[in-house]
Amino acid sequence: MKKLKTNKPLVSIGIPVFNGEKSIGKALNSLINQDYENIEIIISDNASSDETEGLCRSLMNSDSRIRYVRQTENIGAAGNFNCVLVQARGEFFMWLGDDDWLDLDYVENCLDVMRHDAALVLVSGYAKYYRRSVYAYDGRFFSVTDRAGCLRLLSYYTTVMDNGVFYGLFRTSAIRNLRISSVLGGDWHFIAEALIVGGFRMLLTTNLHRELGGATESYEVLMRSHGLPSAAAFFPNLYISLSAGKYILKSEGFSNFKFPIVCQVLCIAVIFLRPVFTIPYRVFRYVRMYGK
């Protein structure tokens, strides 16, 4: 049984799961076998009705770094993601989807960059996307290292597309009091709020591998969960932009950071123009995925 090595910073990795018996094993194996060993793995089971609990408890018994928490009732996706963050004890923190997996040097590479640059609050690897384990496309490569928080916010919202960056490594101190909101694009807004504090860097030297469901079907389920019409699945960026603008206006985290009024106006204007910026990328990705 592996035990924590305390001579290096502790990294907490949270896996929110619901009915993930067929996929979570691959995700956990990619964490258990990381080159960087001083990690804790926190699993929050959102009241699964399949064999997820038995599988997780079995793995927990074989590795002391795994902690398993079972919710007595379904608390929603956002609540489950927030749960593992609240449970984190490490100096650094990251999430991993229950059907995703990492290169074995992912944590070590991200942590090395983070520890050498105090201006960063987030470092991620490069995301690759799969459909039923078959490669589909690469995520967008970008970093956000502007000196001013307002500029980082603008840079992020005008560049982000697939948001694999959400599964990067954070400084826990920068996000300890943040929470993912149960709104459309809640993960995007969480990153934006974190970037008020510091920058983000993406690495090409290590990869996050993300499994996709059917894209349109997933968008339809997402829209319905937020009380939006299914037709909104064809215009996800428009609805995420509307959500982002509303979030910036109402979020306590943004209001506590004293942006000049011109920056606030500019941020919201750019966010509402996002759908125009993203059209070429969406067309390119659609052709890559379905044009064969």
Secondary structure, 3 states (H helix, E strand, C coil): CECCCCCCCCEEEEEEECCCCCCHHHHHHHHHCCCCCCEEEEEEECCCCCCHHHHHHHHHHHECCEEEEECCCCCHHHHHHHHHHHHCCCCEEEECCCCCEECCCHHHHHHHHHHCCCCEEEEEEEEEEEECCEEEEECCCCCECCCCHHHHHHHHHHHCCCCHHHHCEEEHHHHCCCCCCCCCCHHHHHHHHHHCCCEEEEEEEEEEEEEECCHHHHHHHHHHHCCCCHHHHHCHHHHHHHHHHHHHHHCHHHHHCCCCHHHHHHHHHHHHCHHHHHHHHHHHHHHHHHCC
